[in-house]
């Protein structure tokens, strides 16, 4: 934003959101703290990859262009997660 010929940075004025000023030489997103609860939630929702062969077959099918997405199946699974 330019005021009186001086270029000033944009400031996010979202209510209830506090942002720390970046430290010298760091970008604003240089440090992130993730709570223990957030880590547990991410681990609980992460799918377990127990079949490396299946993953390799899927990757090969995608690379060849043979992999087809069944949209109905995707929607059904998404809806079952919300229940």
Phi, psi and omega in degrees: 000138182249121179233125180053038177079003181250129178280123179239145180291151175289143179241129178280122182250030179299125181298140175081359181252123179252133180237133178280145177290140179294146176284159180303126178085003180243151174276161181301334183260021185289329182237134178225134176249126179249127182290160178300321180295320179295321177296317179297319179296318179297319179293322181292326182272345182288132179289141178278127178263100182250352182239087181297329178295319178296318179299317180296319179296318179295317179299320179293318179296320178295316181298322179282343183087015181269348185284124179248137180264128177267098185301322180297319179294319179299314181297316180301317180292320179296319181292324180291331177290331182280346182276000000 
